[in-house]
């Protein structure tokens, strides 16, 4: 078995085959293999030229002269990571780089970040100075066929790192003229907004968070955070007090409605041989309120738990069995047709009014008497005066 020929020796293989095949007819399969090996070697050589070729000392000098990486190297040489309170005076890129303190390694004067990738394994990323970023982006994006944000980020991530790398790559790819022309804009797919359903009062609250304007130099400090915490606690106490008051008011209102619902209507007790009126359920039209009760006087014959048997007081008629709610007691000492002057006594019929409002106007027939009784009483009052 012959050993496999390495790709770096493709030129030697090509020259060797051309030497042996000089003056002979080469089969088509062998000729195509020679051409494919030649093309593959050229493609491989161009594909891996992605990073600018610089000497190690040049890269070290660029790192030390960089405003962010150079400051980090000075802090790294002190062998002490700054406290969070000390990091507030640093720029944001430097703070981001300080968060990678446990992953930083210095090899031969060059600063690297070491990470563990699930697919690639351990990666040693060079902390790239700002002057080399555009060159790296041009080699890894423009010269590799404008492969997009994700692939460009993956190819650079294997070799380099700098604070805000993904955002920088994203902005570079979106500003690339060739990428803009070749790709049509695609609207982002947004799902329909759902409804937030609360199961109890004050479960869902809409809160607007604001940032203090730079006025006194105390914004985003410990003093501001303390005052904000005090305001939040006070606001929660106010909400709790409002919730308790609302619960008390709701409870009182529910108890009031229950009492009104359970309140029984006043109806004098009815006994046998009492005079009563019966409810006129067949009335419709303009007089249905006035003629709620029939003008005929009935006498109670028999009582049961829920029903009443009545018959006309004059005896002219048949007996009827009605519900107790359909009769109302009539307290009269003598016939309503009698023209006696004693008809104005205090024992006249009492029927509760439909309304209990104290401000209600005076009605001509406040007790809703039947028309015949009301007219006879009205005539008696006129005659007496």
CORHUVEN-V335081 format. One record per pair of residues at least 24 apart in sequence whose ideal C-beta (glycine too) atoms are under 10 Angstrom apart, sorted by sequence separation. I is the first residue (numbers start at 1). J is the second residue. If there is no record, write none. Layout:
# CORHUVEN-V335081
i=I j=J
i=I j=J
This chain:
# CORHUVEN-V335081
i=10 j=34
i=13 j=37
i=14 j=38
i=67 j=91
i=68 j=92
i=69 j=93
i=136 j=160
i=149 j=173
i=152 j=176
i=274 j=298
i=275 j=299
i=276 j=300
i=298 j=322
i=328 j=352
i=349 j=373
i=13 j=38
i=68 j=93
i=69 j=94
i=72 j=97
i=76 j=101
i=100 j=125
i=148 j=173
i=149 j=174
i=207 j=232
i=274 j=299
i=275 j=300
i=348 j=373
i=10 j=36
i=11 j=37
i=67 j=93
i=68 j=94
i=71 j=97
i=72 j=98
i=75 j=101
i=136 j=162
i=147 j=173
i=273 j=299
i=274 j=300
i=10 j=37
i=11 j=38
i=14 j=41
i=67 j=94
i=71 j=98
i=100 j=127
i=133 j=160
i=146 j=173
i=272 j=299
i=273 j=300
i=300 j=327
i=9 j=37
i=10 j=38
i=13 j=41
i=68 j=96
i=69 j=97
i=72 j=100
i=76 j=104
i=128 j=156
i=132 j=160
i=141 j=169
i=148 j=176
i=207 j=235
i=272 j=300
i=273 j=301
i=10 j=39
i=68 j=97
i=72 j=101
i=77 j=106
i=133 j=162
i=136 j=165
i=140 j=169
i=271 j=300
i=272 j=301
i=274 j=303
i=298 j=327
i=300 j=329
i=348 j=377
i=7 j=37
i=10 j=40
i=11 j=41
i=76 j=106
i=97 j=127
i=132 j=162
i=142 j=172
i=146 j=176
i=149 j=179
i=205 j=235
i=270 j=300
i=272 j=302
i=278 j=308
i=343 j=373
i=10 j=41
i=73 j=104
i=125 j=156
i=128 j=159
i=137 j=168
i=141 j=172
i=148 j=179
i=272 j=303
i=299 j=330
i=5 j=37
i=9 j=41
i=10 j=42
i=72 j=104
i=125 j=157
i=128 j=160
i=130 j=162
i=133 j=165
i=137 j=169
i=141 j=173
i=146 j=178
i=147 j=179
i=271 j=303
i=276 j=308
i=278 j=310
i=298 j=330
i=7 j=40
i=8 j=41
i=73 j=106
i=125 j=158
i=126 j=159
i=127 j=160
i=128 j=161
i=129 j=162
i=136 j=169
i=145 j=178
i=146 j=179
i=270 j=303
i=277 j=310
i=293 j=326
i=297 j=330
i=336 j=369
i=343 j=376
i=344 j=377
i=7 j=41
i=10 j=44
i=120 j=154
i=123 j=157
i=124 j=158
i=125 j=159
i=126 j=160
i=127 j=161
i=128 j=162
i=134 j=168
i=137 j=171
i=138 j=172
i=142 j=176
i=205 j=239
i=274 j=308
i=276 j=310
i=293 j=327
i=336 j=370
i=343 j=377
i=76 j=111
i=119 j=154
i=123 j=158
i=124 j=159
i=125 j=160
i=126 j=161
i=127 j=162
i=133 j=168
i=137 j=172
i=141 j=176
i=148 j=183
i=275 j=310
i=293 j=328
i=297 j=332
i=337 j=372
i=8 j=44
i=73 j=109
i=123 j=159
i=125 j=161
i=126 j=162
i=127 j=163
i=133 j=169
i=137 j=173
i=142 j=178
i=146 j=182
i=272 j=308
i=274 j=310
i=292 j=328
i=336 j=372
i=337 j=373
i=344 j=380
i=7 j=44
i=8 j=45
i=93 j=130
i=117 j=154
i=120 j=157
i=124 j=161
i=125 j=162
i=128 j=165
i=141 j=178
i=142 j=179
i=146 j=183
i=202 j=239
i=272 j=309
i=276 j=313
i=293 j=330
i=336 j=373
i=339 j=376
i=343 j=380
i=344 j=381
i=7 j=45
i=73 j=111
i=120 j=158
i=123 j=161
i=130 j=168
i=134 j=172
i=141 j=179
i=202 j=240
i=270 j=308
i=275 j=313
i=297 j=335
i=338 j=376
i=343 j=381
i=72 j=111
i=133 j=172
i=137 j=176
i=297 j=336
i=337 j=376
i=341 j=380
i=117 j=157
i=125 j=165
i=202 j=242
i=270 j=310
i=336 j=376
i=339 j=379
i=340 j=380
i=344 j=384
i=70 j=111
i=117 j=158
i=201 j=242
i=202 j=243
i=295 j=336
i=332 j=373
i=336 j=377
i=339 j=380
i=343 j=384
i=69 j=111
i=115 j=157
i=201 j=243
i=278 j=320
i=338 j=380
i=341 j=383
i=200 j=243
i=279 j=322
i=330 j=373
i=341 j=384
i=202 j=246
i=278 j=322
i=279 j=323
i=339 j=383
i=64 j=109
i=201 j=246
i=281 j=326
i=63 j=109
i=115 j=161
i=201 j=247
i=276 j=322
i=279 j=325
i=280 j=326
i=63 j=110
i=64 j=111
i=113 j=160
i=279 j=326
i=60 j=108
i=61 j=109
i=63 j=111
i=112 j=160
i=113 j=161
i=278 j=326
i=279 j=327
i=60 j=109
i=112 j=161
i=113 j=162
i=201 j=250
i=277 j=326
i=278 j=327
i=279 j=328
i=59 j=109
i=60 j=110
i=111 j=161
i=276 j=326
i=277 j=327
i=278 j=328
i=56 j=107
i=57 j=108
i=59 j=110
i=60 j=111
i=276 j=327
i=277 j=328
i=56 j=108
i=57 j=109
i=59 j=111
i=276 j=328
i=277 j=329
i=297 j=349
i=56 j=109
i=57 j=110
i=274 j=327
i=276 j=329
i=277 j=330
i=56 j=110
i=73 j=127
i=270 j=324
i=275 j=329
i=276 j=330
i=72 j=127
i=274 j=329
i=275 j=330
i=274 j=330
i=275 j=331
i=293 j=349
i=267 j=324
i=270 j=327
i=274 j=331
i=275 j=332
i=69 j=127
i=103 j=161
i=267 j=325
i=270 j=328
i=271 j=329
i=275 j=333
i=293 j=351
i=68 j=127
i=69 j=128
i=70 j=129
i=270 j=329
i=292 j=351
i=69 j=129
i=265 j=325
i=267 j=327
i=268 j=328
i=269 j=329
i=66 j=127
i=68 j=129
i=69 j=130
i=100 j=161
i=267 j=328
i=268 j=329
i=275 j=336
i=66 j=128
i=67 j=129
i=68 j=130
i=267 j=329
i=268 j=330
i=292 j=354
i=63 j=126
i=66 j=129
i=67 j=130
i=100 j=163
i=268 j=331
i=63 j=127
i=65 j=129
i=66 j=130
i=97 j=161
i=99 j=163
i=63 j=128
i=64 j=129
i=65 j=130
i=66 j=131
i=97 j=162
i=98 j=163
i=289 j=354
i=62 j=128
i=63 j=129
i=65 j=131
i=66 j=132
i=96 j=162
i=97 j=163
i=59 j=126
i=62 j=129
i=96 j=163
i=59 j=127
i=61 j=129
i=62 j=130
i=95 j=163
i=96 j=164
i=59 j=128
i=62 j=131
i=63 j=132
i=93 j=162
i=94 j=163
i=96 j=165
i=59 j=129
i=62 j=132
i=93 j=163
i=92 j=163
i=93 j=164
i=91 j=163
i=92 j=164
i=277 j=349
i=59 j=132
i=276 j=349
i=290 j=363
i=297 j=370
i=58 j=132
i=275 j=349
i=277 j=351
i=290 j=364
i=293 j=367
i=295 j=369
i=296 j=370
i=51 j=126
i=290 j=365
i=293 j=368
i=295 j=370
i=289 j=365
i=292 j=368
i=293 j=369
i=294 j=370
i=295 j=371
i=296 j=372
i=297 j=373
i=51 j=128
i=291 j=368
i=292 j=369
i=293 j=370
i=295 j=372
i=54 j=132
i=290 j=368
i=291 j=369
i=292 j=370
i=295 j=373
i=289 j=368
i=290 j=369
i=291 j=370
i=295 j=374
i=52 j=132
i=290 j=370
i=291 j=371
i=293 j=373
i=51 j=132
i=54 j=135
i=290 j=371
i=268 j=350
i=52 j=135
i=51 j=135
i=52 j=136
i=266 j=350
i=287 j=371
i=290 j=374
i=51 j=136
i=267 j=352
i=50 j=136
i=52 j=138
i=266 j=352
i=52 j=139
i=265 j=352
i=50 j=138
i=51 j=139
i=50 j=139
i=51 j=140
i=49 j=139
i=50 j=140
i=280 j=370
i=50 j=141
i=72 j=163
i=277 j=369
i=50 j=143
i=69 j=162
i=277 j=370
i=49 j=143
i=50 j=144
i=68 j=162
i=69 j=163
i=68 j=163
i=47 j=143
i=66 j=162
i=277 j=373
i=46 j=143
i=47 j=144
i=46 j=144
i=50 j=155
i=51 j=156
i=50 j=156
i=50 j=158
i=51 j=159
i=50 j=159
i=51 j=160
i=88 j=220
i=88 j=221
i=85 j=222
